[in-house]
Amino acid sequence: MPQKKLEPEDEGMPGAPFWMTTYGDMVTLLLTFFVLMFAMSSINEQKFLQAASSLARHLGVLEKNVGIIGELSPAIGTTGIAREQIDMVESMEQIANVFQQEDLQDLASVDVMGPGEVLIRMGDQVLFAPGESDLKPLALRVLAGIANTIEGKTKTVYVEGHTDNIPINTPEFPSNWELSTARALSVVRLLEAEGVPAEQLAVVGHSQYVPLEPNDTPEGRAKNRRVELYITWSESIDE
C-alpha cells in the first residue's frame, strides 16, 4: 500500500524575540505617561487663568483689556500653578479691596494679563488735578496700598502715563509729552518711597498716542487720561 505523502509544515514568518514584546510594552507605557503629564500640566494653567478671571469678576474688577505693552507678555510654560502665580492672585484681591474701600471701581481696575503678569489702570481723576502732576491725597493712599501689597514680590513695574488729545502749553508742561511723563514719574517716586526697589521701576510717557477710546467725546477723553502699572511677578517667591 503506497504511503500517504506528508504535507510540508507551514513555516510562517519568523517571530520576534520575547524580550522585544516586553520592551515594546514599556515604551508604550512611558509614552502614555508623558502624554498624560503634559495634558495635566496644561489643564492646571487653564484652571489658573479661569480662577483668576473668576476672582476678578467677583471682586468687581473690570474685564481684561488689551495691555499697551501686551506684546511683551511671553508665553507661560505648562508646569502647573507656581507659587508666584498663587501669590499674584492673592495680591490682586488685596489691590481690588483697596479700590473698593476708596469707592474707585469705576475709575480703577486690576487685570490678569497672564500667569505672573498684572495690569493696574487708574484714571487721572484718582491721581491728579487737571493739568498737574502732583499726586492727590487720595492717590497717596491708593498707591501706598498698592506698594505695600507688591513690595518684595515683583520683578518689574512699568509705570506709563497717558493724556487725551487736548493740547497743553504751560511753563511746566510745554506739551502732553512732558505731562504724561511727569505724572508717571510722580507715581514711580511714590512707589520707591514706599519700598518698591528702584531697579525694578521704569517710567514711560505716551502723551496722547495710545488712547483706549476715541478722543472725540468728553467720556472718551476721560478714559484716555490715565496711568497704568504693568507688573511682572518675581520668578521666585520665598515660602
C-alpha positions as CSV (number, residue, x, y, z in Angstrom):
1,M,0.0,0.0,0.0
2,P,1.5,3.3,-1.0
3,Q,2.4,5.6,1.9
4,K,0.5,8.9,2.3
5,K,2.6,11.8,1.3
6,L,3.1,14.2,4.2
7,E,2.2,17.8,3.7
8,P,5.1,20.2,4.3
9,E,4.7,22.2,7.6
10,D,3.7,25.8,7.4
11,E,6.9,27.6,8.5
12,G,5.3,31.1,8.6
13,M,7.2,34.3,9.4
14,P,10.0,34.2,12.0
15,G,8.8,35.5,15.4
16,A,10.3,38.4,17.3
17,P,12.4,37.7,20.4
18,F,10.4,37.5,23.6
19,W,12.3,40.5,25.1
20,M,11.0,42.7,22.2
21,T,7.4,42.3,23.4
22,T,8.3,43.4,26.9
23,Y,10.4,46.3,25.6
24,G,7.6,47.5,23.3
25,D,5.1,47.4,26.2
26,M,7.4,49.5,28.4
27,V,7.9,52.1,25.6
28,T,4.2,52.4,25.1
29,L,3.6,52.9,28.8
30,L,6.3,55.6,29.0
31,L,4.7,57.4,26.1
32,T,1.3,57.3,27.7
33,F,2.7,58.5,31.0
34,F,4.4,61.6,29.4
35,V,1.3,62.4,27.3
36,L,-0.8,62.3,30.5
37,M,1.6,64.5,32.4
38,F,1.6,67.1,29.6
39,A,-2.2,67.1,29.5
40,M,-2.5,67.5,33.2
41,S,0.0,70.4,33.3
42,S,-1.9,72.2,30.5
43,I,-5.1,71.9,32.4
44,N,-3.5,73.4,35.5
45,E,-2.5,76.5,33.7
46,Q,-6.0,76.8,32.2
47,K,-7.5,76.4,35.6
48,F,-5.3,79.1,37.0
49,L,-6.4,81.6,34.4
50,Q,-10.1,80.7,34.9
51,A,-9.7,81.1,38.7
52,A,-8.0,84.5,38.3
53,S,-10.8,85.6,35.9
54,S,-13.4,84.4,38.3
55,L,-11.8,86.2,41.1
56,A,-11.7,89.5,39.1
57,R,-15.4,89.2,38.3
58,H,-16.4,88.5,41.9
59,L,-14.3,91.5,43.2
60,G,-16.0,93.8,40.7
61,V,-12.8,94.3,38.8
62,L,-13.1,95.4,35.2
63,E,-12.9,92.8,32.4
64,K,-9.5,92.2,30.9
65,N,-8.3,94.8,28.5
66,V,-5.6,94.7,25.9
67,G,-2.4,95.9,27.5
68,I,-0.5,98.7,26.0
69,I,2.7,96.6,26.2
70,G,0.9,93.3,25.9
71,E,3.3,92.2,23.2
72,L,5.9,91.9,25.9
73,S,3.9,89.1,27.6
74,P,5.8,85.9,27.0
75,A,4.1,82.5,26.7
76,I,3.9,80.8,30.0
77,G,5.2,77.2,30.3
78,T,2.7,74.5,31.3
79,T,4.3,73.5,34.6
80,G,1.3,73.8,36.8
81,I,0.3,76.6,39.2
82,A,3.6,78.1,40.5
83,R,3.8,79.7,44.0
84,E,4.2,83.2,42.5
85,Q,1.0,82.8,40.5
86,I,-1.0,82.0,43.6
87,D,0.7,84.9,45.4
88,M,-0.2,87.2,42.5
89,V,-3.9,86.3,42.7
90,E,-3.9,87.0,46.4
91,S,-2.2,90.3,45.8
92,M,-4.8,91.2,43.2
93,E,-7.5,90.6,45.7
94,Q,-5.8,93.0,48.2
95,I,-5.4,95.7,45.5
96,A,-9.0,95.3,44.4
97,N,-10.0,95.7,48.1
98,V,-8.1,99.0,48.2
99,F,-10.1,100.2,45.2
100,Q,-13.4,99.1,46.8
101,Q,-12.5,100.8,50.1
102,E,-12.0,104.1,48.2
103,D,-15.0,103.6,46.0
104,L,-12.9,103.6,42.8
105,Q,-14.5,100.6,41.0
106,D,-15.4,102.8,38.0
107,L,-12.1,104.7,37.9
108,A,-9.5,101.9,38.5
109,S,-9.1,98.3,37.5
110,V,-6.7,95.4,38.0
111,D,-6.5,92.8,35.2
112,V,-4.7,89.5,34.7
113,M,-2.6,89.6,31.5
114,G,-1.3,86.1,32.1
115,P,0.3,84.0,34.8
116,G,2.7,86.3,36.6
117,E,1.5,89.4,34.8
118,V,-0.9,92.1,36.0
119,L,-2.1,95.5,34.6
120,I,-3.3,98.1,37.1
121,R,-5.1,101.0,35.4
122,M,-6.1,104.3,37.2
123,G,-7.9,107.3,35.7
124,D,-6.3,110.7,36.2
125,Q,-9.3,111.7,38.4
126,V,-7.9,109.4,41.0
127,L,-4.4,110.7,40.9
128,F,-4.1,114.3,39.7
129,A,-5.8,117.6,39.4
130,P,-6.4,118.8,35.8
131,G,-3.1,119.8,34.1
132,E,-1.0,118.9,37.1
133,S,1.4,116.1,38.1
134,D,1.3,116.4,41.9
135,L,-0.4,113.4,43.5
136,K,-3.7,114.0,45.3
137,P,-4.1,112.8,48.9
138,L,-6.4,110.1,47.6
139,A,-3.6,109.0,45.2
140,L,-1.1,108.8,48.0
141,R,-3.4,106.4,50.0
142,V,-4.1,104.2,46.9
143,L,-0.6,104.0,45.7
144,A,0.7,103.3,49.2
145,G,-1.7,100.4,49.4
146,I,-0.5,99.0,46.1
147,A,3.1,99.4,47.0
148,N,2.7,97.7,50.3
149,T,0.9,94.8,48.6
150,I,3.5,94.2,45.8
151,E,6.7,95.1,47.8
152,G,9.2,92.2,47.7
153,K,7.1,90.2,45.2
154,T,7.7,91.8,41.8
155,K,10.3,91.6,39.1
156,T,9.5,94.7,37.1
157,V,7.0,97.6,37.4
158,Y,6.5,99.7,34.3
159,V,4.6,103.0,35.1
160,E,3.1,104.5,32.0
161,G,1.4,107.9,31.7
162,H,-1.3,108.8,29.1
163,T,-3.2,112.0,28.3
164,D,-6.0,112.9,26.0
165,N,-5.5,115.0,22.8
166,I,-6.3,118.4,24.3
167,P,-3.0,120.4,23.9
168,I,-1.3,121.8,27.0
169,N,1.2,124.6,26.9
170,T,2.4,125.8,30.2
171,P,5.9,126.8,31.5
172,E,6.0,123.4,33.4
173,F,4.5,121.3,30.6
174,P,5.1,122.6,27.1
175,S,3.2,119.6,25.7
176,N,1.4,116.4,26.6
177,W,4.7,114.5,26.4
178,E,6.0,116.3,29.4
179,L,2.7,116.0,31.3
180,S,2.3,112.2,30.7
181,T,5.9,111.6,31.7
182,A,5.8,113.8,34.8
183,R,2.7,112.0,36.0
184,A,4.3,108.6,35.6
185,L,7.4,109.8,37.4
186,S,5.3,111.1,40.3
187,V,3.8,107.6,40.7
188,V,7.3,106.0,40.5
189,R,8.7,108.3,43.2
190,L,5.8,107.3,45.5
191,L,6.3,103.6,44.9
192,E,10.0,103.9,45.5
193,A,9.4,105.8,48.7
194,E,7.0,103.1,49.8
195,G,9.7,100.4,49.3
196,V,9.5,99.1,45.8
197,P,13.1,98.7,44.6
198,A,14.2,101.5,42.2
199,E,15.9,99.0,39.9
200,Q,12.5,97.3,39.2
201,L,10.8,100.6,38.2
202,A,10.6,102.3,34.8
203,V,8.8,105.4,33.5
204,V,7.2,105.9,30.1
205,G,5.2,108.9,28.9
206,H,2.9,108.2,25.9
207,S,1.3,111.6,25.6
208,Q,-2.0,111.2,23.6
209,Y,-0.8,108.5,21.3
210,V,-2.1,105.2,22.9
211,P,-5.8,106.0,23.5
212,L,-8.3,103.5,24.9
213,E,-11.2,105.3,23.3
214,P,-11.7,107.9,20.6
215,N,-10.9,111.4,21.8
216,D,-14.0,112.9,20.2
217,T,-16.2,112.9,23.3
218,P,-15.6,114.0,26.9
219,E,-16.2,110.4,28.1
220,G,-13.6,109.1,25.7
221,R,-11.0,111.7,26.7
222,A,-11.6,111.0,30.4
223,K,-10.8,107.3,29.9
224,N,-7.7,108.1,28.0
225,R,-6.2,110.3,30.8
226,R,-4.7,107.5,32.9
227,V,-1.7,105.9,34.5
228,E,-1.0,102.2,34.1
229,L,1.2,99.9,36.1
230,Y,2.3,96.8,34.2
231,I,3.7,94.4,36.8
232,T,5.5,91.1,36.3
233,W,5.8,88.9,39.4
234,S,9.1,87.6,40.7
235,E,10.3,84.3,39.4
236,S,10.9,83.0,42.9
237,I,8.9,83.9,46.0
238,D,10.2,83.0,49.4
239,E,8.0,80.3,51.0
